[in-house]
Amino acid sequence: MGLPPSSAALLTAVNVGFGILYAAAVPFLRGDGLRSAVEKFMRGRRMLIYPVVFAAFILGAVLDPRPAVAKTLHLRADLQKSELRATVAEPFAAVRSPATAAFKMKSCEIDGDPNHVAATAHVKLVIDAASYDSGSATRDRNVINSTLEAAKFKTIDFESTAFEDVQIDVPGVSGSAIVVGNLTLHGTTKVIRVPIRVSMSSDGQFSAGGEIEFRYTDFGIKAPRLAYLVSAGDQAMVTFRIVAQRH
């Protein structure tokens, strides 16, 4: 079995080096003198430079631990097509439908290499807290001013820290993953885990959707009350769909 290219190149350089030393030693041993031996050695050095440089290049390419440069995609959400809704059980939930409201996204940026999602993917989402819209002016005003306190906590932010259980089919770029990240709501930051499904069309349009349920009172938010007596549910179900394009 033949030697690897790097080993063969290095062996060639060593053999040439020994040949040069031998060529220099012969005239000295014959009595031609030290000067003649030195001259032959100096001429031979030029022969050694090329195989040594080549061997070093090959070894560097083979042994260099640095990964290849990733083909990172930069995606920016289309805020008109993207949507995010939150549903909370109303007081007297047994006889009343839950309240569902839409929020507007201020920005959403997604980066990553589709071939190495777990190692490279990153999401940053900013939501306008004052954009809560359930279709009821009275409820909206109460939630925005008293529950979310949007005048003080103007945005709801999410930034990913890891991607887990990634099952992405490339080059189709479709599949699923769990996004782990920090959700900052009402001035409090907690780690959440969001299951998502993703896809990308042939024209480069990216889509991601999912849902997550969490206890919003864990973020220091007081559940709204009806007539100050009966409170709404303390769980929020958030559903979302993000549509983005390369930029």
DRENDO-78796 format. One line per field, with one value per residue (C-alpha): residue number from 1; x, y, z; residue in one letter. Coordinates in steps of 0.1 Angstrom, whole numbers, plus 5000, padded with zeros to 4 digits. Each point is the difference from the previous one (the first is absolute). Last residue first. Example, Ala and Ser with C-alpha at 12.3 -4.5 7.8 and 13.67 -1.06 7.14 Angstrom:
BEGIN
lummi	(2	1)
px	(5137	4986)
py	(4989	4966)
pz	(5071	5007)
lumti	(s	a)
END
This chain:
BEGIN
lummi	(247	246	245	244	243	242	241	240	239	238	237	236	235	234	233	232	231	230	229	228	227	226	225	224	223	222	221	220	219	218	217	216	215	214	213	212	211	210	209	208	207	206	205	204	203	202	201	200	199	198	197	196	195	194	193	192	191	190	189	188	187	186	185	184	183	182	181	180	179	178	177	176	175	174	173	172	171	170	169	168	167	166	165	164	163	162	161	160	159	158	157	156	155	154	153	152	151	150	149	148	147	146	145	144	143	142	141	140	139	138	137	136	135	134	133	132	131	130	129	128	127	126	125	124	123	122	121	120	119	118	117	116	115	114	113	112	111	110	109	108	107	106	105	104	103	102	101	100	99	98	97	96	95	94	93	92	91	90	89	88	87	86	85	84	83	82	81	80	79	78	77	76	75	74	73	72	71	70	69	68	67	66	65	64	63	62	61	60	59	58	57	56	55	54	53	52	51	50	49	48	47	46	45	44	43	42	41	40	39	38	37	36	35	34	33	32	31	30	29	28	27	26	25	24	23	22	21	20	19	18	17	16	15	14	13	12	11	10	9	8	7	6	5	4	3	2	1)
px	(4697	4983	4962	4978	4966	4995	4969	4990	4979	5001	4979	5000	4993	4989	4963	4979	4992	4966	4994	5015	4969	5015	5037	5031	5028	5029	5032	5033	5014	4989	4964	5004	4998	5011	4985	5020	4991	5017	5008	5030	5000	5029	4995	5031	4984	5001	4980	5014	4984	5000	4981	5005	5000	5008	5020	4999	5027	4988	5005	4979	4994	4963	5011	5035	5002	5034	5006	4997	4987	4988	5003	4980	5002	5004	5031	4995	5037	5002	4974	5001	4995	5015	4993	5015	5008	5017	5001	4971	4989	4965	4988	4967	5002	4988	5003	4992	4972	4991	4988	4992	4971	4989	5005	5001	4977	4974	5001	4996	4971	4981	5008	4989	5014	5027	5029	5032	5023	5012	5025	5017	5018	5038	5014	5036	5007	5034	5010	5038	5008	4965	4992	5032	4989	4974	5027	4986	4984	4964	4989	4966	4990	4972	4975	4964	4979	4966	4975	4979	4977	4986	4963	4977	4977	5026	5026	4982	5030	5015	5025	5031	5010	5030	5005	5031	5000	5024	4988	5002	5032	5019	5027	5037	5022	5038	5012	5034	5020	5026	5037	5017	5009	5034	5019	5029	5016	4994	5004	5030	5017	4996	5014	5029	5008	5000	5023	5024	4999	5008	5027	5022	5013	5011	5019	5020	5020	5009	5011	5021	5018	5006	5015	5023	5012	5006	5026	5001	5015	4978	4981	4992	4989	4976	4985	4982	4983	4990	4985	4980	4987	4990	4979	4984	4990	4985	4980	4987	4989	4981	4982	4991	4987	4977	4988	4991	5024	4991	4986)
py	(5398	4966	5000	4993	4988	4994	4981	5002	4984	5011	4982	5021	4984	5020	4998	5031	5012	5003	5028	5033	5006	4974	4995	5001	4976	5019	4999	4993	4978	4968	5014	4993	4962	4984	4984	4999	4998	4995	5015	5007	5011	5009	5014	4993	4995	4962	5002	4997	4980	5000	4983	5013	4987	5029	4996	5029	5016	5029	5037	5025	5036	4994	4972	4991	4965	4985	4971	4963	4993	4964	4987	4989	4993	5017	5013	4982	4999	4988	4982	5015	4979	5020	4986	5031	5036	5022	5036	5016	5035	5011	5034	5016	5037	5032	4990	5033	5014	4964	4992	4965	4996	5035	5022	4975	4974	5026	5019	4969	4987	5032	5003	4965	4986	4981	5024	5001	5025	5016	4972	5005	4967	4996	4967	4988	4966	4982	4968	4991	4968	4983	5011	4987	4992	5028	5025	5026	5034	5011	5036	5012	5036	5021	4971	5009	4981	4983	4992	4970	5001	4967	4993	5006	4975	4977	5027	5021	5025	4997	4973	5015	4997	5018	5005	5006	5007	5004	5012	5037	4998	4982	4985	5005	4971	4998	4966	4988	4978	4989	5004	4966	4989	5008	4969	5005	4965	4992	5034	5009	4966	5006	5035	4989	4972	5024	5024	4971	4987	5034	5011	4969	5005	5035	4985	4979	5029	5010	4964	4997	5033	4988	4967	5019	5024	4971	4984	4978	4972	4972	5003	5036	4992	4973	5020	5026	4975	4980	5030	5009	4964	5000	5031	4986	4969	5022	5021	4969	4985	5032	4999	4963	5006	5029	4980	4969	4971	4972	4966)
pz	(5020	4998	5006	5030	5010	5037	5012	5037	5027	5036	5026	5032	5034	5031	4992	5006	5034	5017	5026	4989	4978	4976	5008	4978	5012	5016	4981	5019	4972	5017	4996	4962	5007	4967	4969	4968	4963	4967	4966	4978	4963	4978	4965	4978	4966	5003	5032	5035	5028	5038	5029	5035	5036	5024	5032	5025	5022	5021	5000	5020	4989	4991	4976	4991	4984	4999	4977	4990	4966	4995	4964	4970	4964	4966	4983	4967	4996	5028	5022	5036	5031	5028	5035	5015	4989	5025	5015	4982	5006	5009	5009	5011	4995	5017	5036	5017	4978	4992	5035	4988	5024	5008	4969	4971	5016	5011	4968	4979	5021	4996	4963	4993	4967	5018	4990	5020	4982	5032	5006	4966	4994	4994	4987	4997	4986	4997	4981	4999	5019	5001	4964	4983	4964	5000	5011	5022	5006	5008	5006	5013	5005	5014	5001	5004	5026	4994	5027	5009	5030	5011	4994	5030	5019	5016	4998	5026	4998	4965	4990	4983	4964	4984	4963	4978	4963	4971	4966	5007	5021	4972	5022	4991	4991	4999	4988	5010	4976	5027	4994	5003	5035	5016	5011	4975	4998	4963	4985	5022	4992	4963	5002	5021	4976	4971	5018	5008	4964	4986	5024	4998	4965	5010	5029	4975	4987	5035	5008	4969	5008	5036	4988	4976	5027	5025	4978	4970	5022	4988	5034	4993	4964	5013	5030	4979	4978	5031	5017	4968	4997	5037	4994	4968	5020	5028	4975	4982	5034	5008	4967	5004	5036	4988	4970	5022	4995	4975	5010)
lumti	(h	r	q	a	v	i	r	f	t	v	m	a	q	d	g	a	s	v	l	y	a	l	r	p	a	k	i	g	f	d	t	y	r	f	e	i	e	g	g	a	s	f	q	g	d	s	s	m	s	v	r	i	p	v	r	i	v	k	t	t	g	h	l	t	l	n	g	v	v	i	a	s	g	s	v	g	p	v	d	i	q	v	d	e	f	a	t	s	e	f	d	i	t	k	f	k	a	a	e	l	t	s	n	i	v	n	r	d	r	t	a	s	g	s	d	y	s	a	a	d	i	v	l	k	v	h	a	t	a	a	v	h	n	p	d	g	d	i	e	c	s	k	m	k	f	a	a	t	a	p	s	r	v	a	a	f	p	e	a	v	t	a	r	l	e	s	k	q	l	d	a	r	l	h	l	t	k	a	v	a	p	r	p	d	l	v	a	g	l	i	f	a	a	f	v	v	p	y	i	l	m	r	r	g	r	m	f	k	e	v	a	s	r	l	g	d	g	r	l	f	p	v	a	a	a	y	l	i	g	f	g	v	n	v	a	t	l	l	a	a	s	s	p	p	l	g	m)
END
